[in-house]
Amino acid sequence: MQPADTTPEHGGEVIDFDEALLYACAADERADLIAEAELLAGAFAPDRRADELEAMAMSLSAGTRTPAVERARARRLAAALRRLAKTPQT
């Protein structure tokens, strides 16, 4: 079976999974995740370079985390870090 063609010219759309994951969170949880991502970025990627933030997100998504961080929370935090990586610094 061939996968459906979801390119925009064929009527499909491309979904940013990380943004969808954050959007699915309650507003207060989303704000907490963004704040935590900002704190982590400040501590471990003070220049807020996109490649550093992406590496942190990949590490969380891949399973490299402390036992205190459950997988679902780690995945949502990774999504928040990726959002920061896409956001221009002010």
C-alpha positions in Angstrom: 0.0 0.0 0.0 1.3 3.4 -1.0 1.3 6.2 1.6 -1.1 9.1 0.7 0.5 12.1 -0.9 0.1 14.9 1.6 2.0 17.6 -0.2 0.2 20.9 -0.2 -0.3 20.9 -3.9 -2.3 17.7 -3.5 -4.6 19.1 -0.9 -2.9 17.7 2.1 -1.2 19.7 4.8 2.0 19.4 6.8 1.5 19.4 10.5 4.2 20.6 12.9 3.9 17.8 15.5 5.7 19.8 18.2 3.4 22.8 17.8 0.4 20.4 17.8 1.6 18.8 21.0 2.0 22.1 22.8 -1.3 23.3 21.5 -3.0 20.2 22.9 -1.7 21.2 26.4 -3.8 23.3 28.7 -2.7 27.0 28.6 -1.2 26.9 32.1 0.8 23.7 31.3 2.0 25.2 28.0 3.1 28.4 29.8 4.9 26.2 32.4 6.6 24.2 29.7 7.8 27.4 27.8 9.1 28.8 31.1 10.9 25.6 31.9 12.4 25.6 28.4 13.5 29.2 28.9 15.2 28.3 32.2 17.0 25.3 30.6 18.1 27.3 27.6 19.5 30.0 29.9 21.4 27.4 31.9 22.7 25.1 29.2 22.4 27.2 26.0 22.9 30.8 27.1 23.4 32.0 23.5 20.1 30.3 22.6 21.6 28.9 19.4 19.0 26.9 17.5 21.4 23.9 17.2 22.0 23.8 20.9 18.3 23.9 21.7 17.5 21.3 19.1 20.2 19.0 20.6 18.7 19.4 24.0 15.2 18.6 22.6 16.6 15.6 20.7 18.2 14.3 23.9 14.9 14.6 25.8 12.9 13.0 23.0 15.4 10.1 22.6 15.1 9.1 26.2 18.2 10.6 27.7 16.7 12.1 30.8 16.6 11.6 34.6 14.2 9.0 36.0 12.3 11.9 37.6 11.2 13.1 34.1 8.5 10.9 32.6 8.6 10.3 28.9 5.4 12.3 28.1 6.6 15.3 30.0 10.1 15.0 28.4 8.4 15.0 25.0 6.3 18.1 25.7 9.4 19.9 27.1 11.3 18.9 23.9 8.5 20.5 21.9 8.8 23.7 23.9 12.6 23.7 23.3 12.1 23.3 19.6 9.6 26.2 19.7 12.4 28.3 21.3 14.8 27.2 18.7 12.5 28.5 15.9 11.8 31.8 17.7 14.1 34.7 16.8 16.0 36.1 19.7 15.0 39.6 20.8 
